[in-house]
Each structure stands twice: as C-alpha cells, then as structure tokens.
Amino acid sequence: MLGLKISCRGLPKAPSFSGCPEDLQSYFDDIIDFCDGFGLSDGPEQIKFALKYAPFELADLWSHFVSSSQGDWAHFTSEITQQYPELEEMS
C-alpha cells in the first residue's frame, strides 16, 4: 500500500456509511468499488477499509467479526448484515 493516496475519513472521495441500515449494502458496494480502484480486491483489504470508513462506534462493533470471517469479505458482510434485523423485515 505504499505510495497510495487513500482518502481520509470524511473527505468527499472517501466511502461513508450513514448508519442507516437501509444504506448498508450501498456502503459495502462503495467499499468494493473503492478498493477495486486501488487494485485491492482481496477480502482482508476490503474488511480493513470497511472498518476504516465506518463511523467509529460501528467500526468498533464490526471489528469483533474480523477474526470469525477469516478474511472472507462475503462472510464478514453477512455477519454485519445479521446485526440489523430490520433489514430482514424490509425484504
């Protein structure tokens, strides 16, 4: 990652999550696009950036799912999504 100019949290080009459950999938999609733009397409890097750009309190909560996901992006996002039961009610 040396030499990459990664946006700081809160800057216009940085992904952001509103905290609203209905925006969660869009946030995950934005993280994938963001990482792809830097050629970072492996799960551990995507997870790292999902935590970096999430609101602090959510990043702290979500960080508990890093080890159980074993670096698998799909597993990580599935575990996070399960923390929002209202998303099941919406579908």
C-alpha positions as CSV (number, residue, x, y, z in Angstrom):
1,M,0.0,0.0,0.0
2,L,3.0,2.3,0.0
3,G,2.5,5.2,-2.3
4,L,-1.3,5.0,-2.5
5,K,-3.1,8.2,-1.7
6,I,-6.0,6.9,0.3
7,S,-8.7,9.4,1.3
8,C,-9.1,10.2,4.9
9,R,-12.5,9.5,6.6
10,G,-15.0,12.3,6.0
11,L,-13.4,13.6,2.7
12,P,-15.7,13.7,-0.3
13,K,-13.9,10.9,-2.2
14,A,-14.0,8.6,0.8
15,P,-16.7,6.0,1.2
16,S,-19.1,6.7,4.1
17,F,-21.9,4.9,5.9
18,S,-24.8,6.9,7.2
19,G,-25.5,4.4,10.0
20,C,-29.0,3.7,8.5
21,P,-29.5,0.0,7.9
22,E,-31.0,0.5,4.5
23,D,-27.7,2.1,3.4
24,L,-25.6,-0.8,4.5
25,Q,-25.5,-2.7,1.2
26,S,-24.7,0.5,-0.7
27,Y,-21.8,1.1,1.7
28,F,-20.4,-2.3,1.1
29,D,-20.7,-1.8,-2.6
30,D,-18.9,1.5,-2.3
31,I,-16.1,-0.2,-0.4
32,I,-15.7,-2.8,-3.1
33,D,-15.6,-0.1,-5.8
34,F,-13.1,2.0,-3.7
35,C,-10.8,-1.0,-3.2
36,D,-11.0,-2.0,-6.8
37,G,-9.9,1.5,-7.8
38,F,-6.7,0.9,-5.9
39,G,-6.3,-2.7,-7.1
40,L,-7.1,-4.0,-3.7
41,S,-9.6,-6.8,-4.3
42,D,-8.8,-9.3,-1.5
43,G,-11.1,-9.8,1.5
44,P,-8.8,-8.6,4.2
45,E,-8.1,-5.3,2.5
46,Q,-11.9,-4.8,1.9
47,I,-12.6,-5.5,5.5
48,K,-9.9,-3.1,6.6
49,F,-11.4,-0.3,4.6
50,A,-14.9,-1.1,5.6
51,L,-13.8,-0.6,9.2
52,K,-11.7,2.5,8.3
53,Y,-14.6,4.4,6.8
54,A,-17.4,3.3,9.1
55,P,-18.5,5.5,11.9
56,F,-16.2,4.9,14.9
57,E,-18.8,3.2,17.1
58,L,-19.8,0.9,14.3
59,A,-16.2,0.1,13.4
60,D,-15.6,-0.9,17.0
61,L,-18.6,-3.2,16.9
62,W,-17.9,-4.6,13.4
63,S,-14.2,-5.3,14.4
64,H,-15.5,-8.2,16.5
65,F,-16.4,-10.1,13.3
66,V,-13.0,-9.8,11.7
67,S,-11.5,-13.0,13.1
68,S,-14.6,-15.1,12.6
69,S,-14.8,-14.1,9.0
70,Q,-11.2,-15.3,8.4
71,G,-10.6,-12.5,5.9
72,D,-13.6,-13.5,3.7
73,W,-15.5,-10.4,2.6
74,A,-18.8,-12.2,1.9
75,H,-18.7,-13.9,5.4
76,F,-17.8,-10.6,7.1
77,T,-20.6,-8.6,5.3
78,S,-23.1,-11.4,6.1
79,E,-22.2,-11.3,9.8
80,I,-22.6,-7.5,9.8
81,T,-25.9,-7.6,8.0
82,Q,-27.2,-10.0,10.6
83,Q,-26.7,-7.3,13.2
84,Y,-29.5,-5.4,11.5
85,P,-32.7,-7.4,12.0
86,E,-34.7,-4.6,10.5
87,L,-33.2,-5.4,7.1
88,E,-34.9,-8.8,7.2
89,E,-38.2,-7.1,7.9
90,M,-37.7,-4.8,4.9
91,S,-37.2,-7.7,2.4
